[in-house]
Amino acid sequence: MDYDFTFVVSGVDVDDQAAVDALQEKCDALLARAGGVDLLMITGSGDTAVEAAVTAVSAARGAVPQLQVCRLDRDLVGVHEIAERTGRSRQNVSQWIAGARKAQGERFPAPEGTVGRSQAWLWSEVNRWLSAHELDDGATYPTREEMAEIDVALANSVSVTLNFTWAKTPGFQSGREKVIRDLRSKHIPGFMGFLSELDRTTGEDGAHVLVVADPEEPASGVMERVSGIGHDVVLITATDQFTAMVLSTSPPPRPTEIVFVPQEATVGDWLCLVQSNPQASFSLAGTAEDEDEAPTIQRRLAIAA
């Protein structure tokens, strides 16, 4: 499903023509300025509004890395703005609010608050009410509860820009995509809090690098992919539970036990070894003539949900 979002942003503005063009060309997004605030208007797709928001923000940050997304704009409207957006008179709108018109259906939404002496409403709630009368603008917006969840995700993260990558082993794409869907639909707030504690898992563009793995795919391909990135990464997968794990290829600060992962092991098998040997380093068996020289991977931090 497509959702429309308006985010309050910083780092770029409408005078930055390169940023404006990049967002338009790569994300079909619009930078604007209203009331002294810089805004990003963008559409995101996902099974939930939270997933769609993360997808949209990730795309925007990918197009313009210096863009900082602060929070959702609530788009408050008064009687005058509602009348303008629906093409009706202010008197009509006042009658809707009072329940004198179209009273046979659901009551008009409660106001969000008062600005000066005038009441103001969330446009998303007004638009939802209007849809029952075929007067809406045709867009889908997050609910009040979804807005709060999206703001939590933004507040708890240094960046919601995620680079998804995977091993080149064919045949496991559907399993990897399911892991991403589960992350976006069920675990974003907690996962963003997890990311906010990390400082060595981002690439040159400032995006956290996530290696996505189907638990049934060969561990060898995933280990080789992690070893080739050059900095810490976050491995995400799902066995009996969703798991996110920071992996490092940097030499450990002190000598550690090296556990060799069999060539035929799956990612799930490897995670079992990690759980049984949390302080160990891991190397793929048979990858070097001198096993002491084989590259190793260490777990730095992990969460499960």
C-alpha positions as CSV (number, residue, x, y, z in Angstrom):
1,M,0.0,0.0,0.0
2,D,1.1,3.5,-0.7
3,Y,1.2,6.1,2.0
4,D,1.8,9.9,1.7
5,F,4.1,11.5,4.2
6,T,5.3,15.0,5.0
7,F,8.4,15.1,7.1
8,V,10.1,18.0,8.9
9,V,13.7,17.9,7.7
10,S,17.0,19.7,8.0
11,G,20.4,19.6,6.3
12,V,19.0,20.7,2.9
13,D,16.4,23.2,1.8
14,V,14.7,24.4,-1.3
15,D,17.7,26.6,-2.3
16,D,19.8,23.5,-2.7
17,Q,19.0,22.8,-6.3
18,A,21.1,19.6,-6.5
19,A,19.2,18.1,-3.5
20,V,15.9,19.2,-4.9
21,D,16.7,17.6,-8.3
22,A,18.0,14.4,-6.7
23,L,15.0,13.9,-4.5
24,Q,12.7,14.6,-7.5
25,E,14.5,12.3,-9.9
26,K,15.2,9.4,-7.6
27,C,12.3,9.4,-5.1
28,D,9.6,11.6,-6.8
29,A,9.8,13.6,-3.6
30,L,9.3,17.4,-3.1
31,L,11.2,19.7,-0.8
32,A,9.2,22.7,0.4
33,R,9.3,25.4,3.0
34,A,6.3,26.5,5.0
35,G,6.2,28.7,8.1
36,G,9.9,28.7,8.4
37,V,10.1,24.9,8.4
38,D,11.7,22.7,5.7
39,L,9.4,19.9,4.6
40,L,9.9,16.7,2.6
41,M,6.7,15.4,0.8
42,I,7.2,11.8,-0.3
43,T,5.2,8.6,-0.9
44,G,6.4,5.3,0.6
45,S,5.1,1.7,0.0
46,G,4.7,-1.0,2.5
47,D,2.4,-3.4,4.3
48,T,2.1,-0.9,7.1
49,A,2.6,2.8,7.5
50,V,5.7,2.3,9.6
51,E,7.3,0.1,6.9
52,A,6.3,2.6,4.2
53,A,7.8,5.5,6.2
54,V,11.1,3.7,6.7
55,T,11.2,2.8,3.0
56,A,10.5,6.4,2.0
57,V,13.1,7.9,4.4
58,S,15.7,5.3,3.4
59,A,15.2,6.2,-0.3
60,A,15.4,9.9,0.4
61,R,18.6,9.6,2.5
62,G,20.1,7.4,-0.2
63,A,19.4,10.1,-2.7
64,V,20.7,13.0,-0.5
65,P,22.9,11.6,2.3
66,Q,23.1,14.9,4.2
67,L,19.3,15.0,4.6
68,Q,18.2,14.7,8.2
69,V,14.6,13.6,8.8
70,C,13.4,14.9,12.1
71,R,9.8,14.0,12.5
72,L,6.4,13.8,10.8
73,D,4.6,17.0,10.1
74,R,1.1,16.7,11.5
75,D,-0.6,18.9,8.8
76,L,-3.0,20.7,11.0
77,V,-6.0,22.3,9.2
78,G,-8.7,24.8,10.2
79,V,-12.1,25.4,8.7
80,H,-10.6,27.6,6.0
81,E,-8.1,25.0,4.9
82,I,-10.7,22.2,4.9
83,A,-12.9,24.3,2.7
84,E,-10.1,25.0,0.3
85,R,-9.0,21.4,0.0
86,T,-12.6,20.1,-0.5
87,G,-13.9,22.9,-2.7
88,R,-16.7,23.5,-0.3
89,S,-17.7,26.6,1.5
90,R,-16.7,27.4,5.1
91,Q,-20.4,27.2,6.0
92,N,-20.5,23.6,4.7
93,V,-17.5,22.7,6.7
94,S,-18.9,24.3,9.8
95,Q,-22.1,22.3,9.3
96,W,-20.1,19.0,9.0
97,I,-18.3,19.9,12.3
98,A,-21.6,20.7,14.0
99,G,-23.1,17.5,12.7
100,A,-25.8,19.3,10.8
101,R,-24.8,17.9,7.5
102,K,-24.0,14.3,6.6
103,A,-25.0,13.4,10.2
104,Q,-26.1,9.9,9.2
105,G,-22.6,8.6,9.2
106,E,-19.6,8.8,11.6
107,R,-19.3,12.1,13.5
108,F,-16.7,14.6,12.3
109,P,-13.3,14.0,14.0
110,A,-12.5,15.7,17.3
111,P,-10.2,18.7,16.9
112,E,-6.5,18.2,17.7
113,G,-6.3,21.5,19.5
114,T,-6.8,25.3,19.3
115,V,-4.6,27.7,17.4
116,G,-5.3,31.2,18.6
117,R,-9.1,31.2,18.9
118,S,-9.6,28.7,16.1
119,Q,-9.9,24.9,16.3
120,A,-7.5,22.8,14.3
121,W,-7.8,19.2,13.1
122,L,-5.4,16.5,11.8
123,W,-5.8,16.5,8.0
124,S,-5.3,12.7,8.0
125,E,-8.4,12.2,10.3
126,V,-10.5,14.7,8.4
127,N,-9.5,13.1,5.1
128,R,-10.4,9.7,6.4
129,W,-13.9,11.1,7.4
130,L,-14.2,12.7,4.0
131,S,-13.5,9.4,2.2
132,A,-16.9,8.0,3.3
133,H,-18.5,10.9,1.5
134,E,-16.2,10.7,-1.6
135,L,-14.7,14.1,-0.8
136,D,-11.2,13.0,0.2
137,D,-8.0,13.8,-1.7
138,G,-7.4,10.1,-2.7
139,A,-4.2,9.8,-0.5
140,T,-3.6,7.4,2.4
141,Y,-2.0,8.8,5.5
142,P,-0.7,7.1,8.7
143,T,-3.1,7.0,11.7
144,R,-2.4,9.0,14.9
145,E,-1.0,5.8,16.4
146,E,1.2,5.1,13.4
147,M,2.5,8.7,13.4
148,A,3.6,8.3,17.0
149,E,5.4,5.0,16.2
150,I,7.1,6.6,13.2
151,D,8.3,9.5,15.3
152,V,9.7,7.0,17.9
153,A,11.6,5.2,15.1
154,L,13.1,8.5,13.9
155,A,13.9,9.8,17.4
156,N,15.6,6.6,18.5
157,S,17.9,6.4,15.5
158,V,20.9,8.3,14.3
159,S,19.7,7.4,10.8
160,V,16.9,5.3,9.4
161,T,18.9,4.8,6.2
162,L,19.6,1.1,5.8
163,N,21.6,-0.6,3.0
164,F,20.4,-4.1,2.6
165,T,22.9,-6.5,1.1
166,W,23.2,-10.3,0.9
167,A,25.5,-13.1,-0.3
168,K,25.5,-14.1,-3.9
169,T,24.2,-17.6,-3.2
170,P,21.2,-18.0,-5.5
171,G,17.8,-19.4,-4.4
172,F,17.3,-17.7,-1.1
173,Q,15.9,-14.3,-2.1
174,S,12.3,-15.0,-0.9
175,G,13.6,-15.9,2.5
176,R,15.7,-12.8,2.7
177,E,12.8,-10.6,1.6
178,K,10.6,-12.1,4.4
179,V,13.3,-11.2,7.0
180,I,13.1,-7.5,5.7
181,R,9.3,-7.6,5.8
182,D,9.3,-8.9,9.4
183,L,11.8,-6.2,10.4
184,R,9.8,-3.4,8.9
185,S,6.4,-4.6,10.0
186,K,7.2,-5.8,13.5
187,H,10.5,-4.6,14.9
188,I,11.3,-1.1,13.6
189,P,11.0,0.9,16.9
190,G,13.2,-1.5,18.9
191,F,15.6,-2.0,16.0
192,M,16.1,1.7,15.6
193,G,16.9,2.0,19.3
194,F,19.5,-0.8,18.7
195,L,21.0,1.0,15.8
196,S,21.3,4.3,17.7
197,E,23.9,2.7,20.0
198,L,26.1,1.7,17.1
199,D,29.0,3.7,15.7
200,R,30.9,1.5,13.3
201,T,28.3,-0.1,11.1
202,T,27.8,2.7,8.5
203,G,29.3,3.0,5.0
204,E,30.6,6.1,3.3
205,D,27.1,7.4,2.7
206,G,26.3,7.3,6.5
207,A,23.9,4.4,6.0
208,H,23.9,1.4,8.4
209,V,24.8,-1.7,6.4
210,L,22.6,-4.7,7.0
211,V,23.5,-8.2,5.7
212,V,20.2,-10.0,5.3
213,A,20.2,-13.8,5.5
214,D,17.8,-16.6,5.1
215,P,18.6,-19.0,8.0
216,E,18.7,-21.9,5.6
217,E,21.2,-20.5,3.2
218,P,24.9,-21.5,3.4
219,A,26.8,-19.7,6.1
220,S,29.9,-19.7,3.9
221,G,28.4,-17.1,1.5
222,V,27.3,-14.9,4.3
223,M,30.6,-15.0,6.1
224,E,32.5,-14.2,2.8
225,R,30.1,-11.3,2.2
226,V,30.7,-9.9,5.8
227,S,34.5,-10.3,5.5
228,G,34.5,-8.3,2.2
229,I,32.7,-5.2,3.5
230,G,35.6,-3.7,5.4
231,H,33.8,-2.5,8.5
232,D,31.3,-3.7,11.1
233,V,27.9,-4.8,9.8
234,V,24.6,-5.8,11.2
235,L,23.5,-9.4,10.3
236,I,19.7,-9.8,10.4
237,T,17.9,-13.1,10.0
238,A,15.1,-15.1,11.6
239,T,15.2,-18.6,12.9
240,D,12.7,-19.2,15.7
241,Q,13.0,-15.5,16.4
242,F,14.1,-12.3,14.7
243,T,17.8,-11.7,15.3
244,A,20.1,-8.7,14.7
245,M,23.8,-9.2,15.4
246,V,26.8,-6.8,15.0
247,L,29.7,-8.6,13.3
248,S,33.2,-7.3,13.2
249,T,36.2,-8.5,11.1
250,S,38.6,-6.3,13.1
251,P,41.2,-8.2,15.1
252,P,39.9,-8.9,18.6
253,P,41.5,-6.8,21.4
254,R,42.9,-10.0,23.0
255,P,43.4,-13.6,21.9
256,T,40.2,-15.5,21.6
257,E,39.2,-19.1,20.8
258,I,38.6,-19.6,17.1
259,V,35.6,-21.8,16.2
260,F,35.7,-23.2,12.6
261,V,32.3,-23.2,10.8
262,P,31.9,-26.3,8.5
263,Q,31.5,-25.5,4.8
264,E,28.1,-27.2,4.8
265,A,26.7,-25.2,7.7
266,T,23.7,-23.0,7.3
267,V,23.3,-19.6,8.8
268,G,21.1,-21.1,11.4
269,D,23.9,-23.6,12.3
270,W,26.4,-20.8,12.6
271,L,24.1,-18.8,14.9
272,C,23.8,-21.9,17.1
273,L,27.6,-22.0,17.3
274,V,27.7,-18.3,18.1
275,Q,25.2,-18.8,20.9
276,S,27.2,-21.6,22.4
277,N,30.5,-19.7,22.0
278,P,29.6,-16.0,22.6
279,Q,33.2,-14.9,23.2
280,A,34.8,-16.8,20.3
281,S,35.9,-15.7,16.8
282,F,34.6,-17.6,13.8
283,S,36.3,-18.7,10.7
284,L,35.1,-20.7,7.7
285,A,36.8,-24.1,7.7
286,G,39.1,-24.9,4.8
287,T,39.5,-21.3,3.5
288,A,43.2,-21.0,4.2
289,E,46.1,-23.4,4.1
290,D,47.2,-22.1,7.4
291,E,44.1,-22.0,9.6
292,D,45.8,-19.6,11.9
293,E,45.8,-17.0,9.1
294,A,42.2,-17.5,8.2
295,P,40.0,-14.3,8.5
296,T,37.8,-14.3,11.5
297,I,34.5,-12.7,12.4
298,Q,33.5,-11.8,15.9
299,R,30.1,-11.0,17.4
300,R,30.0,-7.6,19.1
301,L,26.4,-7.2,20.1
302,A,23.1,-8.9,19.4
303,I,19.4,-8.6,20.0
304,A,16.6,-11.1,19.5
305,A,12.8,-10.6,19.4
